[in-house]
Amino acid sequence: AAQAMYRVTTLVRHARVARGAPVQLRMMSSTAVEVANSSLCFHHMQFFVHELAPVKEYKEMERRTTLLSRELAGGISEEQARAKWKEICNGETKDPAGFTSLGQDPVRQLIFGMGWRITGVHEGPDSRSVMVQSAASAGCRVIFTSAQGGGSDPSFPHFAAANVSRFFGCHGGKAGCGVLGFGIQEEGGLAKVAARYKEKHPQLLVPGSDQKASGQMLQDAYAYYLPDESGPDVGTVMRFVEGPPGSTLPGMREVEAEFPADKDELVAYSDHWVSNVVSRTSFLQTLEDVLGFTPKVDFNAGVVGAGDAVIESTVSGNSTNLKLSEAEALVNQNQIYLPINNALSPVGHVAWYVEQLGQGVQHLANRVPNLINFVARTNKWRRITGEGFTFLNIPRSYYGRLTTKLLVNAGLSDGAAADVLNAMIDAGVSDHLGVVRLDVSTADVEQALSKVSGASESEVAANQDAVVVAVRRGVYSNMYALLGDQLSEQEYLDTVANQVLVDVQEKDVLFQIFTSNVLQAKASEEAPFFEFIQRKCGEARLADGTFAPMRAGCGGFGIRNFLTLFLSIEVSQAMVQLQAASAAGNHKRADIAREQIALYEEQLERSNPVLTAISEAMTAEADWLEAATRAVSEAEKSTAAAKAEECRQEKESWKDQLVTMGEFYKSKTTEIRARAAAAA
């Protein structure tokens, strides 16, 4: 009972221990390094849920959606597809306009939204489990288990109903991800991992979880310690499975699955699994001691914050030094990354997650071959069937807006640029913040420019082509500043239309998006979610002119998007509060919600150029450090090292500005929250 819920005061007290300091760990064991680097891989995730539908019901949904996918492959319109769907379902369909992410069955969501299928089933005496995955045989696999018995299969410890009860007891009775499963491909590797646990963290080993069955060996260990480290937090488990690659868990019966016609576009592979904890240093140390994992990216106090919500985050992982082809980089499951968050303030979704649910897995990130197509497909299927997923709302200003600076760069004077900007606002090409309509055409811009008169008219005429490009580019100007001509205009517009986030690390690009919460019963409750990403690795040539292999994890983890994720979550929650207040006739509370939304969007707008500067400084620092390693003379090496240090100092200066900005918005948000509480 003591660990069922953690109060925020405890969370903040423990989290502040390491505030503002880089993570420092003890030296790792050579045995741990050998296991982690040579044979560890992503294996499966296991969710514990309150209820599962009968397998035959899920299989009927698979049959119907496969039929619809064939019709869509034939090129029918959405309107025709909606009519066909009603025909397939005998008129028993859901209204797409009434879709809500609340109270959804996650298995159905994955079948409809992602085109995944059930490939394994366990029906035991006290539980039922289904395994859902994409068409990628070696891709991510998600197991859902509920305490619904009555089956004839023998009992297996990893499917026992007691695991479901234990998870609910530690997570406020809420469903979620309770197991992170890792495969060990080296014979004898599990024994090495178990030995490290017994030596360094014996309290974390789950009693009675070691087993041998179906040619596999399993061992469970609790992932985290309690906040005071007096014992294990028994709510979340890390499971290690030694056996043939691609094998399912013992007791899981394989079932036939027919995937959608567009299955090849829907393959997905595990990329990283994210935890929210009270103190990330404790979990990081466990990973170091047992598996040889080390920090890869470390965001210290104040850099990641939205309003008065502030966290720290460290990405830990193994060091495989993999260099892969583009095809191999997509499917590889041996490079493991585990980002770990802890809160530094008593508000925000990390703090509230731990308060409501306890320490646990916040979200699971999966790689796909083309994220824009993947998201567009998910949205299209929801519009047709009324089922699947929605994604977080991202403010348009994240992508870019029209400014006088863009227009000056197009050849205009300051005065003419201001006149053009006003003309665009008057014509409805952009709003008063400079956010340009997504569907704006060249003709729309030229029509607005024809209204510019006086001294600016001749300037506009002389630079009209460049001005038109600048205005249209205002839709995605922030992204263009990062990527330049790496994407076509249509690719930029598709990115904005599908609300995909973008980040750059050196020559590599990261595309990412987050679903709305899954397994969420009420809008006010925290819940886990999925992340989907695409890593577009820059092509570097070797001395012989061939392309260098790509490094796993290229593109990083989205330093820019840490802040954007936080702000978009806060905006989404404020929008829910606005809707509820408006429906209840609480005009004062609705006005405060509007004020919250405006404040978060303003913070994002002001933070974007600072985040861009941080990213550019990081890239320049990396380039100069690489130049130093290639330098032939000591003078060249010294010059490159000095330039790298200048870039590092610039990066830290921009980070300081971001922290200062965060503190300002934190105080403003705290004041608004106080008024919101009084108006509730």
Residue, then its C-alpha position, 0 to 999 in steps of 0.5 A: a500500500a505504501q507504494a501504490m501512489y507517490r505524493v508529489t512532495t516526495l517526488v520533488r524531494h528525491a528528484r532534486v538530489a541530482r538537479g543541475a548536475p550531469v549523471q555520474l556512474r560507477m565503472m561498469s563490469s566487463t561481463a555486463v558490457e559483454v552481454a549488453n553489447s553483443s547479444l541484447c535486443f528488444h523482444h516484447m512489451q507486456f501491458f496489463v489491462h482490465e478486460l480483453a474481448p474474445v479473440k474471435e471478435y478481434k479476428e473478425m475486426e481483422r477480417r473486415t479491415t483487411l477487406l477494406s484495405r483491399e478496396l482502398a488499394g484499388g483507389i476508391s475515395e474516402e467517401q466511397a470507402r466509408a460507404k464500403w465500410k458500412e456495407i462490410c459491417n452491415g451498417e453497424t459502424k461508429d461515427p468518425a465525428g464522435f471519436t474520442s481517445l477515452g475508453q478505447d480498447p488498445v487492441r482494436q486501436l492497433i488493428f484499425g489505426m496501425g494495421w497490426r494483427i494478433t499473432g499469438v494467444h494464451e488462454g490460461p486458467d486465470s488470465r488471457s493474453v494476446m500478442v499484437q504486431s505489425a507485418a514485420s516478423a522481427g519488429c515490435r511485439v505488444i502483449f496485452t494480458s487481463a485477469q480473465g480465466g477459463g482457458s485450458d492452457p497450463s499456467f505460466p508464471h509470466f501470464a499469471a493473473a497475480n502479475v495483473s493484480r500486482f501491477f494494478g496495486c502499484h499503479g492506482g488501479k490503472a492499466g499500462c505497460g508492466v513489462l519491458g522484455f529483452g532478448i538475449q541471443e548469446e548462449g549463456g547470456l541470461a546466466k551472466v545477467a542473473a549473476r550481475y543482479k545477484e551480485k549488485h542488485p539481488q533485491l530486484l530479482v523477482p522470486g520464482s520468475d526464472q524458468k525454462a520452457s519451450g527451448q527458452m530461459l526467462q528471468d524477471a527483475y523489478a526495474y526500479y527501486l522505491p523512492d527511498e531505495s528501501g526495496p524494489d518497486v514491484g510495479t514494473v518488470m524487466r524480463f530477459v528471454e534467452g532463446p532462438p531469435g523471433s521466438t514468442l514467450p512460452g505458452m503463447r500459441e501462434v495464430e494465423a494473421e492476414f495483414p492489410a493490403d498496405k502492410d509493407e508501409l505499416v511495419a514497425y520496430s522498437d526504437h526506445w522505451v521511456s520511463n517516468v521515475v522519482s529519481r533517474t540516477s537510481f535506475l541509471q545505476t542499475l542499468e550500468d551495473v547489470l547491463g553496462f548501459t551508459p548515458k548517451v544524452d543528458f538534459n539537466a535542470g531547466v533545459v526541458g520545461a513548459g510553463d511551471a513543469v520542469i523535468e530532467s531526462t537522460v537517455s541510457g543505452n548499450s554501446t554497440n557501435l553499429k554502422l548499418s545500411e539504410a535498410e538495416a538501420l530500420v530493422n535493427q533491434n540490437q541497439i537499445y535506448l532507454p530514456i528516463n525522466n524525473a520531475l523537478s516541479p510538482v506539476g506537468h505530465v511527468a509529475w502527475y504521471v508518477e503521482q497518479l500511476g507511480q513509477g512506470v513506462q510512459h511511452l514506447a517509441n517505434r520506427v517506421p519506414n515513412l512516418i508521414n505516410f504512416v500518420a496520414r494512413t492512420n488519420k484516414w482510417r479514423r475518418i473512415t471507420g471512426e476507430g484507431f488513434t489520434f495524435l497530439n495537437i502541435p501548435r502551427s507556430y512550431y513549424g514556422r510563421l511569416t516575419t518581416k525578417l523573412l521578407v527582408n531576406a527576400g529583398l525588401s526594406d523594413g518598411a516594405a516588409a511590414d506593408v507586405l506582412n499587413a497585406m497578408i494578414d488583411a487578405g487572410v493569407s496569414d493570421h495576426l501572428g504570421v501563421v500562414r494558411l496551409d493551403v495558400s497558393t501562389a495566386d493567393v499571395e500575388q492577389a494580396l501583394s496587388k493591394v500593396s501601394g505607395a512607396s512599397e509597391s515598386e519594391v514588391a514588384a521588383n522582388q515579387d518572385a522572391v517575396v512569393v517564395a518567402v510567404r509560402r515558405g512561412v508555413y514551414s520557415n522554422m523547419y526550413a531553417l533546419l533542413g534547407d533543401q533536404l525536403s521538397e516543398q510538398e514534403y514540408l507541407d505534408t509534414v505540417a499537415n500531419q503535425v509531424l515533429v522534426d529535429v536535426q542532429e548534424k546531417d541526420v533528421l528525426f521525424q516523430i509524432f506522439t499518439s493521444n493517451v491510450l488506456q485512458a478512462k478520464a481526460s483528467e487522468e494520466a496514461p501511457f502513449f505511443e511514439f512513432i519515428q522515422r530516422k533519416c540518416g545523412e549520407a556521408r562519403l568515405a575516402d573511396g567515394t562510397f557511402a559510409p554506413m549509418r549509425a544506429g540512433c541517427g537523428g538523436f532524440g529530439i532536443r527541440n521536441f522535448l519542449t514541444l512535446f511538453l507544451s503540446i501536452e499542456v495545450s491539449q489539456a488546456m483545450v480539454q479544460l476549455q471545452a469542459a468549462s464552456a459546456a458547463g457555462n463557467h465563462k471565467r474558467a473558460d477565459i483562463a483556459r484560453e489564457q493558458i493556451a495563449l501562454y503556452e503557444e507564446q512560450l513555444e514561439r519564443s523558444n523556437p529560435v533559441l532551440t534552433a540556435i542550440s541545435e546549430a551550436m551542437t552541430a557546429e561543435a560536433d563538426w569541429l571536433e570531427a575536424a580535429t580528429r582528421a587534422v594533419s598538423e598540430a596547428e590544424k588540430s589546435t584551431a579545430a579544438a578551439k573552434a569546438e570550444e567556442c561552439r560549446q560555450e555558445k551552446e551553453s549560453w543559449k541553454d542559459q537563455l532557455v532556462t531563464m525563459g523557462e523560469f519566466y513562464k513557470s512563474k506566469t503559469t503558476e499564477i494562472r493555475a492559482r486563478a484557475a483553481a479558484a475559478a473551478 
